[in-house]
Amino acid sequence: MATLVQAIRLALHVGEERHGVTDVFGQDVGPPLGGVFTQTQGLKTAWNTPLDERGIVGTAIGLALAGQRPVAEIQFCDYAFNVVDLLKLAGGISWSSAGDWNCPMVLMTPVGSGIRGSIYHSHSFDAQATRIPGWKIVMPSNPLDAYGLMLSAIVDPNPVMFLAPKALLRAKAASGERIPGEPDDDRALSKLIDAPLGDRSRWRPEWPDVKDAFVPIGKARTCRPGRDVTVVTYGRMVPVALDAAEQVAREGVEAEVVDLRSLSPYDWDAIKASVKKTGRVLFLNEDTEVTNFGEHLLRRTVEELFYELQAPPRLVAGAHVPGVGLADALERASVPQADGVAAALRELARAEA
């Protein structure tokens, strides 16, 4: 089955062939590299830009306003912080023109820790992204969602930010789900669409006939049912939450894990239904804990579901430090780990309001 990065590549190819993608661009996005994580190998509209994040985003806005449908990449989200003003501009185009103008662009960028990227390649961007009105924000946790969310992002008439958890890019779907139309043989898929090492000048991909499989933006997925406590999370923290849920299940605590998939808009109905069922909720992500997106969800939960709660809701998030250390021990201390999430779930299951 496809890895998450192969799923992104397949979706971009389908976007080129069937859904009007006109340009895929960014640093090292075109040949010969095809993206630092190989997510754009073999795409016919992919081209390389200078190392200039402001130029990349500005070009994408201009192309979108000119009627094109671009997909732009910032190579690591750590370097998206210097384009926030341009992101605000793109997010405000439809609103400020009373709907007369649209900005159909996708901005994709790898996010988060987990690959020993140290201080300059381990930041999260989800909290910052959700502070920019006018953007839809998605973050998949598995290949099928990556494929479907990218397709939905491509066809959306206004800007969508596709945050790819870099530590999951080589991961396959734990459930065994395949993209409709992908080969049953994993090696066969790799031979078709993965560029060989060495000279790639004559290599061309052979794209499988994958089908459209849109994942609606704003629709969460319950990936583990439970009765005692809810975990609301997304991206790289989904497998961490599932690991923690398995740990506490051996002690009789059944945790329900809700994968938001979309941060803006987010599926409040799914959160509300789960919290009403369990009465206890933990919000989990790896962005720094101060002014965290999970804090917003926690605040809304307290305001709207106060009388449904059996215990105070909790947030487990990254440490409020300037960066993530290179050493394994430092990285693990900076962002949530399954054992720590399991400990929080045990405490929450015992707590009372």
N, C-alpha and C positions, 0 to 999 in steps of 0.2 A: 504494500500500500504506500501511497505518497507520504513523504515527510511534509512538515509544515511549509518548508521553503519551496519544495516542489509544487505544493498546492498553490502557493502564491504565483509561481511562474506559470502554471497552467491557467490560472484565472486571468493573468495579464495577457496571455496568448489569446484566450477566448475573447477578452476585451478588445484586442486588436482586430480579430476576425469578425466578430458579431455585434459588438456594442460600441463601436465608434472611437476607441482609443486611438489618438493620433500621434502621441509622443510619450515615450517613457525615458526619463532622463535624470541625471545626477552624477555625482563623482564616481567614476569607474563603472557606471551602469551599463554602458555599451561594450562592444567587443574591444579587447579580447577577454577581459575579466568577467563581464556579465554580473556585476555586483559583488561587493565584498563577501557576501554570503551566498553567491551564485543565484540569486533570486530573479535575475533578468537575463540569464544565458539564452541565446538563440532568438530573442524577440526582435522582430523585424523593424520596430519603430524605436528601439533603444539607442541612445546616443550619450556621449560623455560631455560633461560640463567642466569648467574650471572649479577649483576648490573655493567655492563662493556660495554659501548658503543663501545669502540675500539675493544674489543673482538667480539662483535656482527658483526660489519662491516667487520672486518678481516676474520671472519669465513665465512661470505657470499661471499666475494671475492674468498676465497679458494674453497668453494663448487662450485661456478660458473665456475671457471677455471678447476675444476675436472669433469665437464660435468653435474652437477646437476642444478636445477632451483629453487633457494631459494627465499623466501620472508622474509626479516628481518625487525624488527621494532625497532626504537628508541622511547621509551615510550612517550617522549615529545621532540619537536624539540629544546627546550632550551638546551638540552644536546647533540645536534648534532654538536655544534661548536667545540668540542674537537676532532672531527674525520675528519676535513676538509682535512688534508693531505691524509688520506686513501680514501676519496671520490675522490680527484684528481687522485690518483693512479688508482682507478676503472674506472674513466672516460677516462683515457689515454691508457687503455690496447689495444683496437682495433686499435687506431691510431698509437701507438708506435710499434705495431707488423705488420703494413701494412695490417691489416685485417685478419691476420692469426689466431688471438685469439679473442674470444668473451667473454663477461662477463655478462651472462644472469641473472641478479639479480634485484630484486625490493627492494627498501628501502622505507618503509612507516613510516610516523610520523605525529602525530597531530600538528597543527600549529595554531597560532593566539590567540586572546583574546576572551572575551565574556562569560567566565564561572567563572569569579572572581578568576582567577588562580594566580594573584599577580605576583611578580617580577620573579619567577622561572618557571612559567608555562603559560606564556602569550606571549612569543616572536613569531615573524614571522621569516620564514627562506627563503622566496621566493627570496629576493634580493641576499642573500648569495648563494642559490642553482644555480641561473642563472649565477653566476660567475665561475662555475666549468664546463669547456668544457668537452664534451663527454657524459654528462648525458641528458636524456630527463626528463622534469619536468612537472608534471600534477597536477592540483588542481581542483576538481569538486565542484560544488555548489548545486547539487541535487542528489538524489539516482540513477536515471537512468544513469547519467553521471559517477557517482562513480563506478557503476557496469561495464559499458562499458570501462572506462579508465583503471580500474584495469585489466580487461581481456587483453586489448591491452598491458599493461605494462608487464604482465606475459609472453606473447608470444614473446615479443621483444628480439632480440638476444643480446642486450647490456643494460647497467644499466638504470633503470628508477626510479625516485624519485616520490613517491605518497604522496603529501602533503594533509592531511585531515583536513579541517577547523573544529576544535573541537566544536565550538559553533553551528554547523549545524548537528552534528552527530545524534541527535534525531529528526531532521526535516524530514518531508515527502515532496514529490513533490507538489508544489503549483498548477501545471498544471493537477495533477491527473494521470500522466503517470505511468505505472507499468512496472516492469521488465517482459519480456515475459515469461510466465509460472508460475508466482507467484500467489498465491491464491487471489481471489477477496475479501475475508474476512480478514481484517487486524489482527483480533484476532486469526484467524486460523493460519496465518503465525507465529505469536508470539508463539503460542503453539507448533508449529513444530520445531522452531530453537532457541528460547530463553530459556536459562537454568533457572530453577526455583531458587528461593532464598533458602538458607539453604543447606542441603546435596545434592550434585550433583554427588555423586560417582556412582550412577546407571543410571543417566540420559544420554540418547543418542538422538541426533537430528534426526528428520525425514525430510530429505531434499526434497523440492519440485522439480519437474522436470523443472527447469528454462532453457531457451534456451540461446545460445550465442547471444550477442548483442554488438558487438565491437563499441567503439567510437574511431575514428581515432585520434591518437596523432598528434597535430598540426592543428586541425580544430576547429575554433571558432564557436559560436552559437549566432545569434542575437535573444535575448529573449524579446525584446520590440522594435518595429519599431518606428522611429521618423524622423522628417524633420529639426529640428532646431539646435540640438546639439547632439554630440555623447559622450557616456560614455563608456570607455574601462576599464573593470574590470575583477575580477575572484574571486572564493572562497566565503568567508563570505560576501564580499562586494557586491555580486550580488543582494541579497535581499535588502540590504541597498540602492543600486542604483535604484532598481525598486520602492522602497518606495519614494525616492526623486523624481523620474520621475513622479509618481502619484501626488505628491504635486504640482510640477510646471505645470503639465498638466491642473490643475484647473485654472491656470492663463494664459493659452493659449500657453505655451511653450512645444513642443513635443520633448522629449529626446529619442534618440535611445540608447539602452543598449546592448553592445556587451560583451558576456561572453567568454573570451579567452579559458578557459578550459585547455590549454597547454601553458606553459611559455617558453619551449624550446623543439622543435621549436614552434614559435608562428605564428599565421595566419596573416601575414602582409597584404595579399590581402583583408581580411575581414576588417581590420582597414582602409586600404586605400580607399576601396569602400565606407565605411560609412563616412569618413572624406570628401571625394569628394562630397558626397550628402549633408552634413549638413554645412560644412565649419567651424565648431567649435568642439573642442574636449576637454574632461576632462578625465585624467587618474586617476584611483581611486584604492587604495589598503591600507592595514593597516600596512605595514612595515614602518620603520622609513624613514622620507622624504629625508635624506641625503644619497647619492649614492643608490637611490631607483630604482627598475626595471622600474617603470613608467617614471623615468628621461631618461632612454635609449629610451623608446618608444617616448617620447616627442622630444628628440633630433632628432630621425630619421624622425619624422613627419615634423619638421621644415626644415630639410635638403632636404627631397624628395617631400614634399607637400606644400612648402611655398606659392606658388601662388594659391593654392586651399583654403587657410585659410582666413576666414573673421574676425578672432579675434585671439589674441595670445593663444596658447594652455595652459592648466592648469594642475597642479598636486594637488590632495588632498590625503594626506597620513598621517601616524602616526606621532606623535610628536617625535623629536629627543631627547629622554630621555632614561636613562639606563634601564628602565623597565616599566611595567604597574602596577599602584597602586591597592591595594586590594579593597579600598572603591569604591563604584559605581561611585561617582562623579569623582574620579581620573581616573578610567578606561575609562569613557566616554570622559574625556578631552584628553586622550592619543591617541585614535584612531577615525577615522571618524565616524560620526553619520548622520542619514538621514537628519536632519534639516540643518546641516552644508553643506552637499552635495547639498541639494536643494538651499541653498543660493548661492553656487558657480555656480550652473547652471543658476540661475537668472542673476548673474553678467556676466557670459559668453555669455548668450543670448543677452544681451544689448551691450556688448563690440564690438569695431570695431578695425580692424588692423591698 
